[in-house]
Every structure is written in C-alpha cells, then in structure tokens.
Amino acid sequence: LTCAYIFIPQQQTASTIMLTLGSMTRLGATLVAVIAHPAHSLECVEDYDPTIAYFSEDMRASVSPKGDTTPQLEEEIVFADDFSITYYKAYKVVKNYKSDETFVLYLCGTPVPGVADIPDDAVTSTAKFFQIPVAAIATQETVTLNFMEHLDLQEKMVYGPLSFTSSPCLQKLGEEGEITQIASSFSAEEEYLQQVSSVDLVFISNFAHSSGGDLPNSVTFDTSTDPGSLNRLEWIKFMATFTNDEAKANTYMKQIVERYTCTQQVASELAGNKTVAFISISSFFGNVISLADYKLEFINHAGGINPFSMDAVTSFSDIAELAAAIADVDVLIDETYAPDPTAYTIDTFKAHFAGVDIPIKAIENGQVWREDRLINPNGALEWFESPFPQPDALLQEMVQVVNWESASQSGYFPRVWLRHLSLGEQPIVKTAADCDENNTPEIYGEDCSAMFIAQGYLSALAEFQALPDVNGDKAVNVLDVVFLVNFITS
C-alpha cells in the first residue's frame, strides 16, 4: 500500500488537480488526503466593473448552491447565533448581534458603497466601513489569537496581548519585534489610542465595547459568549471576512466539525456516565458552579452527566453550602483563580474546605482537575486562547476525563488544557523557545481514525476485564486486547 499526501495551491485549476490525481493513481498510490491551503486570494480589484459579482462561491463563508451568482446572498451560519454575513457584488455586510454592530466591508479598488444604496435597513449611519482585505490588525483579546494563527494572520498582527499569550511562535514574534505588546486601554489610554489609530482594525471584547471602548476601527469579537462549542468555533468565519480568508475558514471548520462529530459518536458508545461540574471559589465573587452552555455541552457530548438542573442554586456565599452541593459529583474541574498556577496543588484545593465536615467524592476518588495545564511564563492560561477554535481537542480531552480509569491507558486521547490536580501534575510553561515554525499553530485534536481505534481499544478492554479470572492472577494482556479490538471492530 502506497500512501501519499499532496499539496495543491489554491491557484490551480480543476483540470490541473484532476490531472495530478490521475497521475498519482496511475503510479499506484492510494490517495489518503488532499490538503489544499488557500492563500489570501482576493486582494485589490483592478479595472472595477459594477456588473461583476466579485465574491465567487468558493470565496464565501459557506458554500452556496452550485452556480449561484446572486449579487445579494446571505450565507447560512450553521452554528453561531450572534453574527451574520451577507454578500453583495463588491462588498459584504457583517453583523454582530451581541454588540449590535454592523460592518460594511468593501473590496480594495472598488467604490465605497453609500448607506442609501445598500438594500439592508440595518445598515445606517452608525455602520462601520472597512476596506478589505485589511493589512494591519491589533487585538486586545487572547481569544482571537489562535483564530488568527489558523487563518495565517500573524503577518498582519501589529499589536497584541503578548504578556498573556501561550503561543510560542507569537511570543517569538514579540521577542523579534514583529509584534508589539498592546497597551492597556484603561491604564495607558493615550498610548493605546496611538497604537490602534495606526492599524486598520482592532479586535475588542464586548465588555470594552459596552464600557466606552468603542472606536471607528474597533470590531467586537464575541466568540466566548456565543453559546455552544461549535458556535464559538464558527467565529473563524466572522474573522475571515475582514481578510477575504473565508475559503481557509471553511476548510478548517469542516475538519474540526468532522472530528468533533466522530468524537461525540465515540463518547456516546463509551457512556462514562460520570457526573461532572466546573466550579470556582472566591471570597469576592462567591463560590460558583458554572452552568455555562458550552461547558454543559462538553460534559454531555463527552458522555458525562450534569447533575444540576438549570434552576438550581449555583452560587453560594458559604463554602459549606458549595461542599454540600458538589459532595456526590464524580469529577470536579476547578477554575478558581490562582495568581501563580504552579503553586496551586491538590492541598490548595482541599484547604478551601478546611473546617467543613462534608466528604467530597471527587477529592476522595482522586478526580479533581484544573484548566491550567498549559500556561505562559507570566502564569497566563492557554485555556483562554486555543480551546475556542479547537473544540474537537477539548471534547476528546473531556472524553478521557470522564473515562479516566480506562481511557488514560489507551494513549489515543490528547492531554492539553486540563491538569490532573489529584495526581500532582504541574502546569507546563510554554515559551518562545518552544516555537516550531513548521508546526504552528499546533493542532491538538486527533483525527477520527484515532478516535475509532480508541473506542475499539476501550471496548476490548471492557470485554477483557469481564472475562472470568480462573487462576486468580488475571492482568490486562496486550495481545488479548489487540485480539478483542480486531474481533469487536471486524
């Protein structure tokens, strides 16, 4: 069996692609994957023609019916609730419903559309106009960074939150002076305004937008508030509209959704049936059980169980009340803020409940986790950066957490953001020295074949463990497990 991966540039024609595939087939190769890497393909228009629809089917955020060249086409946003994209001949209208913002993105080399000429009542004088593709970007938010890396936008980033990023290659670009630390809009407002006035676009948070931080070139990026894991992922399409990278966003999202879907299928077969809760402890904000939509979705899709009803009391001023609420939960994921994650241990967690005479099952059974396995040299968590565009990897990690006793032995599930506090694991500090320019950004998720192999392994393990122990010395024999994997999956 001969396997081959081939690279086909975006500019190649369909006939060239078919010729390439045909030649490889004649060579006896079994084609495993065709990986197309779309370039920033739509730049400035030369010789503008108002009759041409410049956004062809493959340049839109999602594929329209084949052959459709309708000048006005609102693309279907499959998962996200909080934004929309409508394509016209030479411009796009992008709406963020959460921040109530409308953006008109017109192609370089084409006229700026007048508000009165846009057939959309939502486009008013408050709409923001951007010439695209934008060339220089600033961002306040770590949640944007991994999206930008997956769209290959590092070259366009001028200012960013370098002190908070865990990306080794962004840290390296900072050290090399290619990206500058963005100033605080609160403590260094004048410097911040000077920085962002020099770029085409600055991504900000909804909090900044609603707290007086809105600017003529600011764009609110609301991935973290769109409910659901795939909702959050789809914001890669929103970002891509500003650089005409929709084709790249489509390709990336298709891959992640496929992995997420097959992982969810595997999890449903394994059915760990463990109760899971995300909690945080604070004397200022209170002691909280989080019922955020995306967390409950991850728990459910990983085969776990949320033991709390949506109308349950989830915030407690008394730590004993929290202890009583979580006493019987199988797995706890602790999100308590720690100024130094490396100093936060299982003893730190237990100390929160000092003087509380209530046994907590997750502590006793060694199933307390934290979301700080990956951090940067300043102690900032990658949890607030890369899980958003990589929900497949987080789901796979959650499947392992829910099925820890067996899944941890398989080696097929990634370990990324969740630190096993009960086992004494320490955070991993990522620095600029870890930058691998041939593998950036790092793809954490495993493909579907690995997930199905893991399912076979765990099913085989369960079958093996169910066999009678005739001699009283039964152990997991690798050959027996392999045999059972082949038997179950055949």
Disulfide bonds with the S-S distance in Angstrom:
Cys44-Cys108 1.88
Cys169-Cys435 2.07
Cys262-Cys448 2.17
